[in-house]
Amino acid sequence: MASLHRRSLIAAAPAILLASCEPRMPTTVSTTPRIDVEGFGRALDAIAARAAPGVLGVGLANLESGQAFLLNGERRFPMQSVFKLPLAAAVLAEVDAGRARMDERFELTEEQLSPQHSPISAAWPARRSFSLRDLLEATVVESDNTAADVLMKHIGGPGAVSAWLVGRRVPGVRVDRYERQLACDIAGMPSFRPQWRTAEAFAAARAATPPTTRQAAQRAYMADPRDTATPRGMIEFLQMLDKEELISRASTRGLLRMMSRTARGAARLKAGLPRGAFLAHRPGTAAADLGVSAAHNDVGIFTLADRRAYAIAVFLSGSTLDEAGRDAIIARIADAAVRAIG
């Protein structure tokens, strides 16, 4: 298994390095050290062996020079809540264009609620009224599924988000389903029902689905190109976000601030970065079922104390490790990345 990952690394590196000549990539000479491709490759070999039979996808890019490194760069990985990052950017693009307002109000009905994780859904009907700003914060910071689904419908649905990504020349990232549909599809369950909005109710409904049905659905999900990203596509998205090519400067800064306050995934990328590093990120997690985690991810932009900035994306699919073990894999990759950039 390790040698297979090694060959992928060697094959991927030249292709992404050539991408630095494309118009959308930085063309200036970097004043920061180059990524130690060989050293990072050796470290990832060892980490990939620990992750097996789970499959890793990794991207790392210097945001000054554009030099980048990929593992399984063209392979599609299920995003889970990582999709909330491109969704948030698409919503802010609508705000920038004047087609949406941050102070718009939404009165949520029971039919609009989505499954956990969703503090909004869990608290309903004690609170029903939210602004677009409230929903955006809940989506990015709290990873709230109800907020994400309401916002996605408001701007035209999953197809509108994917069309926006294609229009911005980010074909490696696609959004195809609402959270309420995706959560049920993964487990082979029927369409979502509002009474399943609490974690306990949804877990009970999932447990009532035959294990063979759940296993087949989970395998189909991991092989499905829908709602996925390639490491290359996500790195390109993060580079464009950093360069303010996707949304306005004010919207970009606001989104990065929200990403820096995300309440989940603290034991992943953040745990592998040195003290004093700034991280703006968006994790994504599939609930483990039948001993397998379909997706355990974290992507973002980190800035070191000396102000060097990098985009990083880590995807782990099909892992049989427990949650702490999966978190540790991502933390080790972040630590190896920091060592590779000197």
PLY file of the C-alpha trace (Angstrom):
ply
format ascii 1.0
element vertex 342
property float x
property float y
property float z
element edge 341
property int vertex1
property int vertex2
end_header
0.00 0.00 0.00
2.76 2.45 0.87
4.53 1.96 -2.47
1.29 2.64 -4.33
0.89 5.96 -2.54
4.54 6.76 -3.24
4.10 6.28 -6.96
1.07 8.58 -6.83
3.14 11.27 -5.18
5.94 11.09 -7.73
3.50 11.21 -10.63
1.45 14.06 -9.22
4.20 16.46 -8.28
5.38 17.52 -11.78
1.83 18.10 -13.00
0.94 20.51 -10.24
4.28 22.30 -10.45
3.58 22.98 -14.11
0.30 24.59 -13.08
2.29 27.50 -11.67
2.63 28.74 -15.26
-1.12 29.07 -15.72
-2.53 32.65 -15.70
-4.50 32.21 -12.48
-1.46 31.04 -10.50
1.14 33.43 -9.00
3.99 34.11 -11.41
6.37 35.96 -9.09
9.45 34.26 -7.68
8.88 33.15 -4.10
10.96 34.62 -1.30
9.99 31.68 0.93
11.64 28.24 0.99
10.43 25.69 -1.53
8.37 22.76 -0.33
10.57 19.75 0.41
8.73 17.46 -1.99
10.80 14.37 -1.23
10.64 14.81 2.53
6.91 15.44 2.48
6.46 12.40 0.24
8.30 10.14 2.66
6.26 11.44 5.59
3.01 10.91 3.73
4.06 7.36 2.84
4.28 6.51 6.53
1.01 8.29 7.36
-0.79 6.58 4.46
0.30 3.21 5.83
-1.26 4.10 9.19
-4.46 5.24 7.45
-4.93 2.07 5.37
-7.35 0.75 4.25
-8.55 4.36 4.20
-7.42 6.42 1.20
-5.75 9.80 1.59
-5.93 12.83 -0.67
-3.63 15.74 0.17
-2.85 19.13 -1.31
-0.39 21.77 -0.10
0.37 25.07 -1.84
2.57 28.08 -1.12
0.21 31.03 -1.55
3.05 33.36 -2.55
4.76 31.33 -5.25
2.05 28.87 -6.24
4.37 25.89 -5.75
2.16 22.99 -4.78
2.21 19.31 -3.97
-0.53 16.70 -4.41
-1.25 13.17 -3.32
-4.07 11.53 -5.31
-4.63 15.00 -6.70
-7.18 14.03 -9.37
-9.11 11.53 -7.26
-12.56 12.60 -6.12
-13.24 12.46 -2.38
-16.61 12.96 -0.65
-16.57 16.41 0.95
-19.21 16.17 3.67
-19.31 19.59 5.42
-16.31 20.87 3.50
-18.95 21.76 0.89
-20.11 24.53 3.22
-17.04 26.54 2.24
-17.87 26.84 -1.49
-21.54 27.25 -0.52
-20.67 30.20 1.73
-18.57 31.76 -1.04
-21.44 31.37 -3.52
-23.83 33.03 -1.05
-21.42 35.93 -0.55
-21.08 36.29 -4.32
-24.85 36.85 -4.40
-24.48 39.47 -1.67
-21.68 41.16 -3.61
-23.91 41.24 -6.70
-26.81 42.80 -4.77
-29.08 39.78 -5.26
-29.03 38.91 -1.56
-28.70 40.95 1.64
-27.02 40.04 4.89
-29.98 41.47 6.83
-32.65 39.43 4.98
-34.92 37.60 7.43
-35.97 33.94 7.33
-38.80 32.46 9.39
-38.06 28.74 9.48
-40.85 26.18 9.37
-40.61 22.54 10.45
-40.39 21.48 6.80
-37.13 23.45 6.41
-35.29 21.64 9.19
-32.43 19.26 8.39
-30.74 16.45 10.33
-27.89 16.83 12.77
-25.45 18.38 13.06
-27.83 21.35 13.39
-28.18 23.43 16.55
-30.89 25.38 14.73
-32.91 22.23 14.15
-32.38 20.98 17.70
-33.58 24.29 19.19
-36.61 24.76 16.91
-39.31 26.04 17.57
-37.87 28.05 20.46
-36.19 30.16 17.81
-37.52 30.47 14.27
-36.27 33.83 12.95
-32.78 34.28 11.47
-31.01 36.77 9.23
-28.93 35.67 6.27
-25.88 36.71 8.31
-27.05 34.43 11.15
-27.46 31.50 8.78
-24.08 32.11 7.14
-22.33 32.21 10.51
-24.14 29.04 11.58
-23.13 27.30 8.35
-19.43 28.16 8.48
-18.73 28.38 12.21
-21.14 25.75 13.60
-21.45 23.55 10.49
-25.24 23.76 10.83
-27.00 21.58 8.24
-30.32 23.42 8.43
-28.63 26.77 7.85
-26.69 25.34 4.89
-29.79 23.86 3.26
-31.85 27.05 3.70
-29.09 29.20 2.21
-28.51 26.80 -0.68
-32.20 26.84 -1.59
-32.26 30.63 -1.30
-29.58 31.06 -3.98
-31.02 28.48 -6.37
-30.10 25.04 -5.02
-27.08 22.75 -5.41
-27.05 23.21 -9.18
-26.60 26.95 -8.75
-23.59 26.40 -6.47
-21.95 23.98 -8.90
-22.68 26.33 -11.82
-21.05 29.18 -9.89
-17.96 27.02 -9.29
-17.73 26.09 -12.98
-18.13 29.74 -13.89
-15.18 30.55 -11.63
-13.14 27.77 -13.28
-13.12 25.42 -10.29
-14.35 22.17 -11.94
-12.65 19.99 -9.31
-15.29 20.88 -6.71
-18.98 20.02 -7.14
-22.09 20.36 -4.98
-25.09 18.24 -5.94
-27.37 17.55 -2.97
-28.89 19.18 0.08
-27.64 17.92 3.44
-31.07 16.43 4.23
-30.86 14.30 1.06
-27.20 13.40 1.41
-27.49 12.20 5.02
-30.24 9.77 4.07
-28.58 8.61 0.84
-25.40 7.62 2.69
-27.37 5.29 4.98
-29.79 3.94 2.37
-32.70 5.61 4.17
-35.89 7.03 2.63
-36.34 10.78 2.20
-35.73 12.90 5.28
-38.61 13.52 7.67
-38.74 16.48 10.08
-39.24 14.14 13.05
-35.69 12.88 12.42
-34.18 16.29 13.12
-32.63 15.34 16.47
-29.48 13.23 16.64
-31.28 10.53 18.62
-34.23 10.27 16.22
-32.01 10.14 13.15
-29.74 7.52 14.72
-32.76 5.38 15.55
-34.08 5.64 11.98
-30.66 4.72 10.60
-30.38 1.75 12.97
-33.74 0.51 11.68
-32.30 0.30 8.17
-30.87 -3.18 7.45
-27.05 -3.33 7.73
-26.70 -4.75 4.22
-28.65 -1.79 2.84
-26.51 0.69 4.80
-23.28 -0.96 3.72
-24.26 -0.90 0.03
-25.33 2.74 0.31
-22.09 3.72 2.03
-19.97 2.03 -0.64
-22.01 3.71 -3.38
-21.51 7.07 -1.69
-17.73 6.68 -1.55
-17.67 5.88 -5.28
-20.17 8.60 -6.29
-18.70 11.66 -8.07
-21.46 13.86 -6.64
-20.66 16.17 -3.74
-16.94 15.62 -4.08
-13.70 17.52 -4.50
-10.30 16.57 -5.84
-7.31 17.75 -3.80
-6.22 19.78 -6.83
-9.65 21.39 -7.16
-9.84 22.31 -3.49
-6.31 23.76 -3.48
-7.19 25.85 -6.54
-10.36 27.04 -4.79
-8.37 28.08 -1.70
-5.74 29.84 -3.83
-8.43 31.80 -5.66
-10.15 32.66 -2.38
-6.86 33.97 -0.97
-6.28 36.08 -4.10
-9.82 37.55 -3.83
-10.74 36.16 -7.24
-13.98 34.56 -6.07
-15.69 37.25 -4.00
-15.01 40.84 -2.95
-12.24 41.77 -0.54
-14.71 42.52 2.26
-16.54 39.23 1.71
-13.27 37.29 1.51
-12.06 38.74 4.80
-15.40 38.08 6.45
-15.43 34.47 5.28
-11.86 33.85 6.48
-12.76 35.30 9.89
-15.70 32.92 10.13
-13.50 29.99 9.07
-11.01 30.89 11.81
-13.80 30.57 14.40
-15.11 27.18 13.29
-16.17 25.24 16.34
-15.36 21.76 15.02
-12.27 19.82 14.00
-9.86 21.26 16.57
-7.91 17.98 16.73
-7.22 17.91 12.98
-5.19 20.51 11.05
-5.07 22.90 13.98
-3.52 20.26 16.26
-0.61 19.76 13.84
0.29 23.42 13.41
2.82 25.26 15.59
1.81 27.64 18.34
1.12 31.08 16.91
-0.10 29.83 13.53
-3.41 31.24 12.25
-5.83 28.76 10.67
-9.00 29.46 8.70
-10.55 26.09 7.89
-13.64 23.98 7.24
-13.75 20.35 8.39
-16.08 17.68 7.04
-17.14 14.46 8.76
-19.27 11.46 7.89
-20.63 9.63 10.90
-18.92 6.24 11.12
-21.26 3.33 10.39
-20.54 -0.40 10.43
-16.96 0.37 11.43
-16.20 2.61 8.43
-15.93 6.39 8.06
-16.78 7.43 4.51
-15.18 10.87 4.90
-13.01 12.62 7.48
-11.61 15.88 6.09
-10.19 19.30 6.84
-9.24 22.07 4.40
-8.10 25.64 4.88
-5.45 28.34 4.83
-2.81 28.64 7.53
-0.41 31.49 8.20
2.75 30.94 10.25
4.16 33.43 12.75
6.61 34.70 10.09
3.57 35.48 7.84
4.18 32.70 5.29
0.79 31.43 4.13
-0.25 28.07 2.67
-3.38 26.36 1.43
-3.87 22.79 2.65
-6.49 20.15 1.95
-6.69 16.71 3.54
-9.30 14.09 2.66
-9.54 10.63 4.24
-12.12 8.17 2.90
-12.95 4.61 3.90
-11.09 4.67 7.21
-11.63 1.99 9.86
-9.87 4.03 12.59
-11.87 5.55 15.42
-12.50 9.31 15.46
-9.39 10.08 17.51
-7.30 8.01 15.12
-8.72 9.77 12.07
-8.12 13.17 13.66
-4.54 12.15 14.42
-3.90 11.25 10.76
-4.86 14.76 9.68
-2.86 16.36 12.50
0.21 14.35 11.47
-0.17 15.55 7.88
-0.32 19.18 9.05
2.82 18.62 11.14
4.59 17.00 8.17
3.58 19.92 5.96
5.10 22.42 8.39
8.33 20.39 8.45
8.36 20.26 4.64
8.12 24.04 4.26
11.02 24.70 6.64
0 1
1 2
2 3
3 4
4 5
5 6
6 7
7 8
8 9
9 10
10 11
11 12
12 13
13 14
14 15
15 16
16 17
17 18
18 19
19 20
20 21
21 22
22 23
23 24
24 25
25 26
26 27
27 28
28 29
29 30
30 31
31 32
32 33
33 34
34 35
35 36
36 37
37 38
38 39
39 40
40 41
41 42
42 43
43 44
44 45
45 46
46 47
47 48
48 49
49 50
50 51
51 52
52 53
53 54
54 55
55 56
56 57
57 58
58 59
59 60
60 61
61 62
62 63
63 64
64 65
65 66
66 67
67 68
68 69
69 70
70 71
71 72
72 73
73 74
74 75
75 76
76 77
77 78
78 79
79 80
80 81
81 82
82 83
83 84
84 85
85 86
86 87
87 88
88 89
89 90
90 91
91 92
92 93
93 94
94 95
95 96
96 97
97 98
98 99
99 100
100 101
101 102
102 103
103 104
104 105
105 106
106 107
107 108
108 109
109 110
110 111
111 112
112 113
113 114
114 115
115 116
116 117
117 118
118 119
119 120
120 121
121 122
122 123
123 124
124 125
125 126
126 127
127 128
128 129
129 130
130 131
131 132
132 133
133 134
134 135
135 136
136 137
137 138
138 139
139 140
140 141
141 142
142 143
143 144
144 145
145 146
146 147
147 148
148 149
149 150
150 151
151 152
152 153
153 154
154 155
155 156
156 157
157 158
158 159
159 160
160 161
161 162
162 163
163 164
164 165
165 166
166 167
167 168
168 169
169 170
170 171
171 172
172 173
173 174
174 175
175 176
176 177
177 178
178 179
179 180
180 181
181 182
182 183
183 184
184 185
185 186
186 187
187 188
188 189
189 190
190 191
191 192
192 193
193 194
194 195
195 196
196 197
197 198
198 199
199 200
200 201
201 202
202 203
203 204
204 205
205 206
206 207
207 208
208 209
209 210
210 211
211 212
212 213
213 214
214 215
215 216
216 217
217 218
218 219
219 220
220 221
221 222
222 223
223 224
224 225
225 226
226 227
227 228
228 229
229 230
230 231
231 232
232 233
233 234
234 235
235 236
236 237
237 238
238 239
239 240
240 241
241 242
242 243
243 244
244 245
245 246
246 247
247 248
248 249
249 250
250 251
251 252
252 253
253 254
254 255
255 256
256 257
257 258
258 259
259 260
260 261
261 262
262 263
263 264
264 265
265 266
266 267
267 268
268 269
269 270
270 271
271 272
272 273
273 274
274 275
275 276
276 277
277 278
278 279
279 280
280 281
281 282
282 283
283 284
284 285
285 286
286 287
287 288
288 289
289 290
290 291
291 292
292 293
293 294
294 295
295 296
296 297
297 298
298 299
299 300
300 301
301 302
302 303
303 304
304 305
305 306
306 307
307 308
308 309
309 310
310 311
311 312
312 313
313 314
314 315
315 316
316 317
317 318
318 319
319 320
320 321
321 322
322 323
323 324
324 325
325 326
326 327
327 328
328 329
329 330
330 331
331 332
332 333
333 334
334 335
335 336
336 337
337 338
338 339
339 340
340 341
